[in-house]
Amino acid sequence: MKMSGEEVIPASRDVVWKALNDPAVLKQCIPGCQSITKNSDTDMAATVQVALGPLKVKFNGKVKLSDLKPPSSYRIAGQGDGGFAGSASGGANVKLETVPEGTRLSYDVDAQVAGKLATIGARFIDPVARKLAGEFFVKFAKVAGSMKEEKAAEAHVAAPAKAPAAKKPAAKKAAPPKKAASKKPAKKATAKKPGAKKVAKKPAKKAAKKKL
């Protein structure tokens, strides 16, 4: 079985490259992957369970990265033993290219089966293999794209945290003492004036009665 395709990922080529080499990301994206363990920078062990035709098969195998040309291209290949069902092997040549939208990921996939799986026939196996390969790259595009979004969100959260360091509120604390000092004397001065007028008016009324 052979197939090819491409996905445009809204992330830089460096981010996509890191995701392609991250076992945690690969586990999320490989359909039916139950576990994946990194043995070295290029070798991993994986357990995958998939339905191939009328059979539900659990493969225990290896994933190998080769022909690495960071951050431009590599080949990811796997071999799995499915016990009584037989075995499966295959891989994908992956190429990354920078585009205005982010990164274009192009892939060429090839896969083979042996044993009982081979006797089922290509009309059952090929459609399933194509579906699984397509699901992997579609899911990978989403995961790699979200990695960029998370980094951007962290940057936005970190930026406001630096604002309090400017200590702008300190200038507001110095202002209140000045306002309080100017207002209090003004109120006391106006309170005394009405008292002076009342004292001046009372003697004036008494003087008028004596003349009459």
C-alpha positions in Angstrom: 0.0 0.0 0.0 1.3 3.5 -0.9 -0.2 6.9 -0.4 0.9 10.5 -0.1 -0.6 13.8 1.1 0.1 17.0 3.0 -1.0 19.1 5.9 -0.5 22.8 6.6 0.3 23.4 10.2 0.0 26.8 11.9 3.3 26.6 13.6 7.0 27.2 12.8 9.1 24.5 11.2 11.2 24.2 14.4 8.1 23.6 16.5 6.8 21.0 14.0 10.2 19.3 13.9 10.3 19.0 17.7 6.8 17.5 17.7 7.9 14.9 15.2 10.6 13.7 17.5 8.5 13.8 20.7 7.3 10.4 21.9 4.4 11.9 23.8 3.2 13.7 20.7 3.6 10.5 18.6 1.6 8.5 21.1 -1.3 11.0 20.9 -1.3 10.8 17.1 -0.7 7.1 16.2 -4.1 5.5 16.0 -4.5 2.8 18.7 -1.2 3.5 20.3 -1.2 2.2 23.9 2.4 3.0 24.8 5.6 4.3 23.3 9.0 4.3 25.0 12.0 6.2 23.8 15.2 4.1 23.8 17.4 6.6 22.0 17.0 9.7 19.9 16.2 7.5 16.9 14.7 4.3 18.4 11.4 3.7 20.2 9.3 0.7 21.3 5.6 0.8 20.8 2.4 -1.1 21.4 -0.5 -0.5 19.0 -3.9 -2.1 18.7 -5.9 -1.7 15.5 -8.7 -3.3 13.6 -7.6 -4.6 10.2 -10.5 -6.0 8.2 -12.3 -8.5 10.4 -9.3 -8.8 12.8 -8.5 -6.7 15.9 -4.7 -7.0 16.2 -2.3 -5.9 18.9 1.2 -5.1 17.5 4.3 -5.0 19.6 7.1 -3.4 17.7 9.7 -0.8 17.1 9.6 2.7 15.7 12.8 4.1 14.1 13.7 7.5 12.9 16.3 7.7 10.1 17.6 10.0 7.3 17.3 12.9 9.7 17.9 16.4 8.2 16.7 18.8 10.9 14.5 20.7 10.6 13.6 19.7 7.0 12.9 16.0 6.7 13.2 12.5 8.0 11.8 9.0 7.7 9.7 7.4 10.4 9.3 3.6 10.1 7.8 0.8 12.2 7.7 -2.9 12.4 5.2 -4.8 14.5 4.5 -8.4 15.5 0.8 -9.2 15.7 1.1 -12.8 16.9 -1.2 -15.2 15.2 -2.4 -12.5 12.8 1.0 -12.0 11.3 3.1 -8.9 11.1 3.0 -5.4 9.6 5.7 -2.9 8.6 5.8 0.4 6.9 7.0 4.0 7.1 6.7 7.5 5.9 9.1 10.0 4.4 8.2 13.3 5.9 9.2 16.7 4.6 8.7 20.1 6.2 8.5 23.4 4.2 8.0 26.9 5.5 4.9 28.6 4.0 3.1 31.9 4.9 0.5 29.9 7.0 3.2 28.2 9.0 4.7 24.8 7.9 3.6 22.5 5.1 4.1 18.8 6.1 4.3 16.5 3.1 4.4 12.7 3.4 4.8 9.5 1.3 3.6 6.4 3.1 4.3 2.7 2.3 3.1 -0.3 4.3 3.2 -4.1 4.0 1.6 -7.0 5.9 2.5 -10.7 6.2 1.0 -13.9 7.6 -2.8 -14.2 8.1 -3.2 -10.5 7.4 -1.8 -11.0 3.9 -4.4 -13.7 3.2 -7.3 -11.3 4.0 -6.5 -9.4 0.8 -5.7 -5.9 -0.2 -9.3 -4.9 -0.5 -9.7 -5.1 3.3 -6.2 -4.0 4.4 -5.4 -1.1 2.1 -8.4 1.1 2.9 -7.8 0.6 6.7 -4.1 1.3 6.3 -4.8 4.5 4.3 -7.3 5.6 6.9 -4.9 5.1 9.8 -2.1 6.9 8.0 -4.4 9.8 7.2 -5.7 10.0 10.8 -2.1 10.2 12.1 -1.1 13.2 10.0 -4.4 15.0 10.6 -4.1 14.6 14.3 -0.4 15.5 14.3 -1.2 18.8 12.5 -3.7 19.7 15.3 -1.4 18.7 18.1 1.6 20.5 16.6 -0.5 23.6 15.9 -1.8 23.7 19.5 1.8 23.6 20.8 2.4 27.0 19.1 -0.9 28.3 20.6 0.1 27.2 24.1 3.5 29.0 23.9 1.8 32.2 22.6 -0.7 32.0 25.5 2.1 31.7 28.0 3.8 34.7 26.6 0.6 36.8 26.9 0.2 35.7 30.6 3.8 36.4 31.4 3.7 40.0 29.9 1.1 41.5 32.4 3.1 40.0 35.3 6.0 42.3 34.5 3.7 45.5 34.7 3.5 45.7 38.5 7.4 45.8 38.6 7.1 49.4 37.3 5.6 50.4 40.7 3.2 52.9 39.2 0.9 52.8 42.3 3.7 54.3 44.4 3.1 57.7 42.7 -0.6 57.6 43.7 0.3 57.0 47.4 2.3 60.2 47.6 -0.6 62.4 46.3 -3.2 62.0 49.2 -1.1 63.8 51.9 -1.0 67.0 49.7 -4.7 67.1 49.2 -5.5 66.6 52.8 -3.2 69.4 53.9 -4.8 72.0 51.6 -8.5 71.2 52.3 -8.6 71.2 56.2 -7.4 74.8 56.8 -10.0 76.2 54.3 -12.9 74.7 56.1 -11.9 76.1 59.5 -11.5 79.6 58.1 -15.1 79.7 56.7 -16.5 78.4 60.0 -15.2 81.4 62.0 -16.6 84.2 59.7 -20.4 83.6 60.4 -19.7 83.9 64.1 -18.2 87.3 63.7 -21.3 88.7 61.8 -23.8 87.5 64.5 -21.9 89.4 67.3 -21.9 92.6 65.2 -25.7 92.5 64.6 -26.9 92.2 68.2 -25.5 95.5 69.5 -27.0 97.3 66.5 -30.6 96.3 67.5 -30.3 97.4 71.1 -29.1 100.9 70.0 -32.2 101.4 67.9 -34.6 100.8 70.9 -32.9 103.4 73.0 -33.4 106.2 70.4 -37.2 105.5 70.3 
